[in-house]
Amino acid sequence: MDKIIIIGCPGAGKSTFAKKLAEKTGIPLYHLDMIWHRHDRTTISRDDFDRQLREIMNKEKWIIDGMYQRTLPERMRRCDTVFFFDLPTETCLAGAENRVGKAHSDMPWTDETLDKNLRQSIIDYPDRQLPVIRQLLQGYTGEIIRFTSRRQADDYIDRL
């Protein structure tokens, strides 16, 4: 377990788990949101994002937190472990709502309200993103660790 991706619906708890996993393993952690987003709420170019992602994936060890479905096939080809957060929509909505007003190291700003586009992406996730993820996972040959609750993720960290 040297090259790890953590995927799932927004609000599932991926970033919190990623931080705990990095602390336990000492493997460097990279949050895709921190690469893509600037502090002024703009984004870098797709080419710059892809270049930075390739630089990370060329390293010996890494944990990459975030969905960014466009880059998921390449990240899956290059990782040896996938942590897949497969939680109910209601849990993910509650997780996103719980982040409102709180600063986090995985995002360059703090939201004072739940962004309507983020909320809608969580609602749409089971129909739009989840089928693609499941299809990609079927062809994956590395280790897949699937969590259906945050408790499972916490228990995994506790066992490390």
N, C-alpha and C positions, 0 to 999 in steps of 0.2 A: 504494500500500500504506500506508493510514493507519488503517484500522479492521480489526483482525486478531483472529481467534479461533484457538485451538490446541486441538484435540480428539483423543481417542483413549482407549484403555484405560488405567486406572490402572497406573502402573509403566512406561509406555512411554517416558518421558523428556520429557514435555510441558513440565514446569516448568523443567527444566534448559535446554531449547531456548528457552523463553520469556525466561529471564533473558539468555541470550546474544543473542537477537534484540533485546531492549530495549537492551542495551548498544551494539550495533552501530548501531541506527537512532535511538536517542534517544526512541523512542515510549514513553509511560508504560505500565507493566505493572501489571495487576490480576490477582491470583490469587483465583479464586472460593472456594477453601477458606478463605482468610483473611477473606473477607467472611462466609461461612456459619458458620464455627466460632468459638467463643470459647475463650479459654485454659483455661477450666475444663471443656472438652470438651462443653459444651452448644452449642446453635445459636441463632441469632437467629430471629425469626419469618419466615415465608415472605414476608409483606408488606414487612417491613424489607429483606429480601434483594432482592426485586424492585425496591423503591424505589432502593436503592443501585446496583443493576445498571443501571437506567434512567438514573440520574445519570451513571454512567460512559459509557454509550452515547450520551449527549447531548453529550459532549465531542468536540472536533475530531479527536483521534487517540487510539487506545488499542490495547493488546494485552490480550486477555482469555484467561487460561489456565484450563482446566478443562472438565469435561463438563457436569454438571448438565443432563441431557437435557431436563428440563421446559422449560428456558429456551433450548434450542438453536434452535428455529425462529425466535424473535425475534432472537437474536444473529446468525443467518445472514441474516436480512432486512436487518440494519443494518451488516454488515461488508462489506468489499470483498475480503478474502483469508481463506481457510481453510487452515490447516496441519493436515493429517490424518495422525496417527501410526497406521499400519496394520501393527502389528508382531505377531509370533507370541505366543501366550499364554505360552509358556515364557520368552520374553524379558521380558515384562511382570511375570511372577511373580518372576523374578530381580531385576528393577529394584526392585520393592517390597521384596523381602527385603534388598536392598543398602542401603535407606534406614533400616532398623531400627537404632536407637541413634545416629542422626545428626540433628543439628538442621538444619532447612531453613527458608528464608525464606518458603516458600509454605504452611507449616502452623504453627499456633500452639503445637504441642507436639511432643515427640519420643517416638516409640513405642519401647518396649524389646523388644517382640515384634511379629511380623506379626499384625495384627488378623485374626481368623478371618473376619469379615464382608467385609473388604477382599479377602482371599485368595479368598473365594467369588465376590465380584463380578468379579474378574479371570477366574476360571474360567468364569463365566456370560456374560461380556461378548460372546463371539462369537455366542451364540444369542439374547441378550436385547437388547443395545444396538446391536451392529454392523448388523443389518438395518435398524433405524430410521435410523441415521446414513447408510448407503448410499442409502436412499430419499430422505432430505433432500438429500443431495449431488447426486442426479440432477436435482433441480429448481433447484439453485443456479446463478446466472448469473455470479458473480464468479470470481476465480481460486482454484483448488484446487491446493495443493501437497501431494502424498502422499508420505510416507516409509514404506518397508517395512523400514528398518533405522536404527539410531542413527547409523551411519556416513554415510548419506545426509543426515541432519539436520546433522551436523557439517560435511560438505562444503558444504552450502548456506550455512551461517554463514561458513565460510572464504572463499567466493566473494563475499560481500557487500562 
